[in-house]
Amino acid sequence: MKVQLMRRNFQARLSLVGVAVICLTTAFVTFGAADNEKARNRAERALRSGDFERAEQIYRELLAKDDHDNEARLGLSRALLKQRRLQDSFDHAARVIALDPLSARGHALLGSAILASGDFRLSVEEFRTALSLNENEAMAVAGLAMIDYYENRMYPCVLRFAPGRADRPRRA
């Protein structure tokens, strides 16, 4: 009887320790996710305010924690693009597309890096791919409008930025 009581007491303590470990693990994961979200918000604010180096630093810290964080990698690609570090921007966007070929933002960033390097034809393909995945991808719409502007097609360029999408010309 005394042995059974000791076993029950041991099992109860073991169960309590197990529940505590699960609770602490969940708390750390939730805290880490909230911390990453705060860092991501700080990086977005830095991008909007023009502090591209700070945004790059924050995104690199996020990627150091989780190398498979595609949102942080896309943000880093955008920060690098803003700094005109085209090869690095291209590499990070291409890495996201390799892992997630249906990433409209990845294709738009890749197209923007290609366009900034001067290859209009390849950038148009990436922008089209981005728009086929998400027709409201602003970076792809803006990229196609820039190409229209560079090629002296002002009317289609202006229409791309018009509020209604029905009258926006599609490239053949």
LINJO-V556236 format. One record per residue. D_CENTER is the distance of its C-alpha to the mean C-alpha in whole Angstrom. Layout:
# LINJO-V556236
d_center=D_CENTER
d_center=D_CENTER
This chain:
# LINJO-V556236
d_center=62
d_center=61
d_center=58
d_center=57
d_center=56
d_center=55
d_center=52
d_center=51
d_center=50
d_center=48
d_center=46
d_center=46
d_center=45
d_center=42
d_center=41
d_center=40
d_center=39
d_center=36
d_center=35
d_center=35
d_center=33
d_center=30
d_center=30
d_center=29
d_center=27
d_center=25
d_center=25
d_center=23
d_center=21
d_center=20
d_center=21
d_center=18
d_center=15
d_center=17
d_center=17
d_center=13
d_center=12
d_center=15
d_center=13
d_center=10
d_center=12
d_center=14
d_center=12
d_center=11
d_center=15
d_center=15
d_center=13
d_center=15
d_center=18
d_center=18
d_center=18
d_center=15
d_center=17
d_center=17
d_center=13
d_center=13
d_center=15
d_center=13
d_center=10
d_center=13
d_center=14
d_center=12
d_center=11
d_center=15
d_center=15
d_center=13
d_center=13
d_center=11
d_center=8
d_center=5
d_center=3
d_center=5
d_center=6
d_center=4
d_center=5
d_center=8
d_center=8
d_center=9
d_center=11
d_center=13
d_center=13
d_center=15
d_center=17
d_center=18
d_center=17
d_center=17
d_center=17
d_center=15
d_center=12
d_center=13
d_center=14
d_center=10
d_center=9
d_center=12
d_center=11
d_center=8
d_center=11
d_center=13
d_center=12
d_center=11
d_center=13
d_center=12
d_center=9
d_center=10
d_center=7
d_center=7
d_center=11
d_center=11
d_center=10
d_center=12
d_center=15
d_center=15
d_center=15
d_center=18
d_center=19
d_center=20
d_center=21
d_center=24
d_center=23
d_center=24
d_center=24
d_center=21
d_center=19
d_center=21
d_center=20
d_center=16
d_center=16
d_center=19
d_center=17
d_center=14
d_center=16
d_center=18
d_center=15
d_center=14
d_center=17
d_center=16
d_center=13
d_center=14
d_center=13
d_center=15
d_center=18
d_center=18
d_center=18
d_center=21
d_center=22
d_center=22
d_center=24
d_center=26
d_center=27
d_center=28
d_center=30
d_center=32
d_center=31
d_center=31
d_center=32
d_center=29
d_center=27
d_center=28
d_center=28
d_center=24
d_center=24
d_center=26
d_center=25
d_center=26
d_center=25
d_center=28
d_center=29
d_center=27
d_center=28
d_center=26
d_center=26
d_center=29
